[in-house]
Amino acid sequence: MNNKQVQMSVFRQIKAGLEDSLAWSQGELSLVTTQPPPPPPRLKPRQVAALRKRLRMSQAYFAAVLNVSAKAVQSWEQGIRRPSDAALRILQVIDRRPDVVREITVSRPVRAARRQGAGRFRTTAKRVNAD
């Protein structure tokens, strides 16, 4: 129920429904039934790994693209966990349209900068607008 329906009194809701019914019977309004898409296909662990490798992405980068943890991607590929339906839908889109991923993840050089006092490297990158 949307906000408009909540704010309308019961009388006004019934009246609006009757007006819509009258408009439909006079051919002034068409009713369209929309079917939701079927659920995304389940992927086997080797299929997730194959998709990631086909895109030439590390587990960490693939996880960042999907907005999940690297541990999640690792567990999907090892068969420990299964991707959620939302993740499966994104994986389906990426599988069918890998150009979309390339479009939103612009390849850019990454510089490694040494942090003071630490032996680890930190990567820095500037975001590039696609416009």
Secondary structure, DSSP 8 states (H G I E B T S, - for coil): --HHHHHS-HHHHHHHHHHHHHHHHTTS----------------HHHHHHHHHHTT--HHHHHHHHTS-HHHHHHHHHTSS---HHHHHHHHHHHH-HHHHHHHS-----EEEE-TT-S-EEEE-------
